[in-house]
Amino acid sequence: MTLDRADLMRALAHPTRLALLEVLHLHDSLTATEASELIGVTSTNCAFHLRAMGRYGLVEEVGKGPGRRRPWRLVPRSFTFSDVQPDEESTIAARALSDVLIDQWLGRIRRVQADRHNEPRAWQEIFGGSQTIAFGTREEIAEMITDIRAVLGRYDDRLRQARRRPADGRAVELLLFAQPYESDRPLTRPN
């Protein structure tokens, strides 16, 4: 699903809401109390944000549990968006969402990478970063990104269906950024 509505992008541009979506990717359903334990926000705050996301069709109540227990689940769909939008309101909303996502990703990279040496050795060997500089046309770079997403997409069913996850598997975040290489500036030479 392409995010192209300003109201939906603004609704997502909140760290608590993004954190809730992330934990709901990993669990079939969660109550506000369970989610609060996982993301470190009060259950009242989680309940508020779950209800708000429910109004946008991002999450849904699974049904009432015993007592006040109200489990929520993710409405399965993937999102893409660009901060290049046709109107100013959508552009501002998309940039706000992009800023919140990048802040969360970079913060998590710093925290997790600082602690990766406490992982089992076999996992340490694959955790970390890599950088590739690719020269290409706009079309070639777009094709590379599409190819990488297709490879990662082969495992999407495991995210949506817990029973498909291997017993010895774990959730691993893979981030792909495409950006101009900072040093790709023309060299100015004296005459």
N, C-alpha and C positions, 0 to 999 in steps of 0.2 A: 504494500500500500504506500503510495506516495503522499507524504504529508505536504499539503498545499493550502491548508486552511489556517489562517492566522490564529483563530481561537483555539484550535487543537494544538498547534505548536506552542502557544503561550501556556496552555494547560500542562504540557509536558515539560516545560522549561523550569522545573523545580527539582532540586536535589532529592527531596524525600520521595517524590513521585517516581523519579527515575530509579531510585534505590528499591522501591516497592516493585516496580516492573521487573527489575533484575532478579530479586529473590523469588518472585512468582514464576519466573522462567525455570527455576530449579526445583520448585515444589508444586505438586499438583494443586494444592489449595493451602491457604493460610488464613487464620483469623488476624485481626488487628493486633491482638496480644502476641501471637506467635511472630508476626512480622516485626513488631517492635523489638523483640528480643534479638532478631537477626540484624536489624539495621540501626539499633541504638536510638530510636526515637520513641516518644511516649505512645502508648496504645491509642489514646484519644486522638493524637495527631495522625497516626496511621489510619484510624477509622475515617477521619475527615478526608484525607487524601484518597483513600479507597473509594469512598462515596463519590467524590468529585470525578475520579477517573471512570467510575461506573456510568456517570452521566454522559461521558464521551464514548462509551462502548469499548473502553480499553480493558476493563476488568468486569467481572460479573459475580454476583453472589451465587454460591453453589446451592444454597438452601439453608434454612435455619438449622443450627445444631441444637444440642440441649442447652437450656437456659438462654443466656445472652450470646452464646457462641454463634458467630456469623462468618463462615468461611467464604473467602473470595478466591477466584482463579483468573488467570490471564485469558483474555480472548485471543486465541492463537492467530497471529499475523505478524508479518515482518514489515518494518518501516524503512523507507528511504526518504531523504529530503535533501534539499539544496538550499543554501541561503541566497541563491539567485532566484528571485521571485518576481512575478509580473507587476506587483504593486508594492508601495512603500510599507503599508501595514504588515503584509506577509513577510517582507524582507526583514523588518525589525524583529518580528516574532521568530523567524528562522535563525537570525543571528543570535538572539537571546538563547534559543535552544542549543545552538551550536556551542556557544560560550559555556553553558552549564555542562554539556556533555564533555567538552574538552577538559574543563576543570576537574570533573569526576575521573575521567580516564587518566589524566596526568597525575592526579593525587594518588590514585590506586597504583599506578606504575611505580611511583616513588616508594609507597609503603610496602608493596609486595616485593619489589626487587631488593629493597633493603633487607628483607627477611628471607629471601630465596635460599640462602645458604643453610637454613635450618630444614630444608626439604630433604627427602631421601636422595641419595647421590644420583640414582637413575633419573629422577625428575630434574635435579639441578642441571643435568647435561642438556636438557631441552628448554628449560626456562631461561629467559634473558631476552635480549633484543638482537636484532640484526638490521642492517641498513643496506639498501641497494639504491644506487643511482642509475636511472634508466634514461637514455636519450631517446626521444620518440616524438612523433607528431601527436596532436590531440587525439586523433582517432586510434593510434597505436596504444597510447597510455590508457584510453578508455577500454580498449580490448583487453589489455593486461588486467585491469581491475575487474572486468566482467569474468575473465577466466579464473582469477583467484577466488572471487565470490562463488563461482560454480563449484570449485573444489571444496570449499568450506560448506557449501549448501548440501553436499552429499551426507552430512551428519545432522542436518536440521531435525530429522525425526526424533533423534535422541533428546533434543531440547524440549520437544513438545510431548514426548511419550516416555515417562520414566522407565517403563518396563523394557524399553529398547536400549537402555544404557548398559554397557558392559560392567560386570561386577567389580572389576579392578580399575574402572575408569573414574575420572573426576572432571569437574568443570574447569576448563582452561580458556582464558580470554585471549583472543587473537585480534589485535587492532591493526587496521590498515589505514595509513594516512598517505595521501598523494598531495604533494605540495611542491612549489618551485624550489629547486635547490638554491640555497642562499648564495652560494659562490658562483652561480651561473650568471655572472655579470660580465659585460664586455670589459676587457682590459684596456685601460687608457695608457698608452705609451707616449713618453715625451718625443717630440719631433727631433 
